[in-house]
Amino acid sequence: DVLVADIGMPEEDGYSLIGKVRELDGAIRDVPAIALTAYAGEGDRQRALAAGFQMHLAKPVEPLELASAVATVAGREAPR
C-alpha cells in the first residue's frame, strides 16, 4: 500500500491528512506516503518530509515518474 495525497486539497490539506494517518493504531500508520503538490520549493519539500511523507513530487508529474515514485516508496522495482 502507498498513500498519494495532494497537499492543496479543499477542506483538509495533505499535512492534516498525513498527521491523522500517522496517529492511527497498527501497521497502517506506517504506510509509505507521497506528497503530490504544486508547492514545489525546497521549503515545501522539507515541510512535506517533516510532516511524515517519504517523498515530495511537484506537479505536473509524468505518469512514469509517479509510478516510479510509488514503486520506490513501496520497496519494489521501478517501472521502465
Contacts in CASP RR format, 6 or more apart in sequence:
PFRMAT RR
TARGET T0000
AUTHOR 0000-0000-0000
METHOD contacts of the structure
MODEL  1
DVLVADIGMPEEDGYSLIGKVRELDGAIRDVPAIALTAYAGEGDRQRALA
AGFQMHLAKPVEPLELASAVATVAGREAPR
1 28 0 8 1.000
1 31 0 8 1.000
1 32 0 8 1.000
1 74 0 8 1.000
2 31 0 8 1.000
2 32 0 8 1.000
2 33 0 8 1.000
2 34 0 8 1.000
2 70 0 8 1.000
2 73 0 8 1.000
2 74 0 8 1.000
3 18 0 8 1.000
3 21 0 8 1.000
3 31 0 8 1.000
3 32 0 8 1.000
3 33 0 8 1.000
3 34 0 8 1.000
4 33 0 8 1.000
4 34 0 8 1.000
4 36 0 8 1.000
4 66 0 8 1.000
4 70 0 8 1.000
5 14 0 8 1.000
5 17 0 8 1.000
5 18 0 8 1.000
5 33 0 8 1.000
5 34 0 8 1.000
5 35 0 8 1.000
5 36 0 8 1.000
5 53 0 8 1.000
6 14 0 8 1.000
6 35 0 8 1.000
6 36 0 8 1.000
6 37 0 8 1.000
7 13 0 8 1.000
7 14 0 8 1.000
7 15 0 8 1.000
7 35 0 8 1.000
7 36 0 8 1.000
7 37 0 8 1.000
7 38 0 8 1.000
7 39 0 8 1.000
7 44 0 8 1.000
7 48 0 8 1.000
8 14 0 8 1.000
8 37 0 8 1.000
8 38 0 8 1.000
8 39 0 8 1.000
9 17 0 8 1.000
14 35 0 8 1.000
14 51 0 8 1.000
15 47 0 8 1.000
15 48 0 8 1.000
15 51 0 8 1.000
18 33 0 8 1.000
18 35 0 8 1.000
18 51 0 8 1.000
18 52 0 8 1.000
18 53 0 8 1.000
19 51 0 8 1.000
19 52 0 8 1.000
21 28 0 8 1.000
21 29 0 8 1.000
21 31 0 8 1.000
21 33 0 8 1.000
22 29 0 8 1.000
22 52 0 8 1.000
23 29 0 8 1.000
32 54 0 8 1.000
32 73 0 8 1.000
32 74 0 8 1.000
32 75 0 8 1.000
33 52 0 8 1.000
33 53 0 8 1.000
33 54 0 8 1.000
33 55 0 8 1.000
33 73 0 8 1.000
34 53 0 8 1.000
34 54 0 8 1.000
34 55 0 8 1.000
34 56 0 8 1.000
34 57 0 8 1.000
34 69 0 8 1.000
34 70 0 8 1.000
34 73 0 8 1.000
35 48 0 8 1.000
35 51 0 8 1.000
35 53 0 8 1.000
35 55 0 8 1.000
35 56 0 8 1.000
35 57 0 8 1.000
36 57 0 8 1.000
36 59 0 8 1.000
36 61 0 8 1.000
36 66 0 8 1.000
37 44 0 8 1.000
37 48 0 8 1.000
37 56 0 8 1.000
37 57 0 8 1.000
37 58 0 8 1.000
37 59 0 8 1.000
38 58 0 8 1.000
38 59 0 8 1.000
39 58 0 8 1.000
40 58 0 8 1.000
40 59 0 8 1.000
41 58 0 8 1.000
44 56 0 8 1.000
45 56 0 8 1.000
48 56 0 8 1.000
49 56 0 8 1.000
54 73 0 8 1.000
55 69 0 8 1.000
55 72 0 8 1.000
55 73 0 8 1.000
57 65 0 8 1.000
57 66 0 8 1.000
57 69 0 8 1.000
64 79 0 8 1.000
67 78 0 8 1.000
67 79 0 8 1.000
68 78 0 8 1.000
68 79 0 8 1.000
71 77 0 8 1.000
71 78 0 8 1.000
71 79 0 8 1.000
72 78 0 8 1.000
END
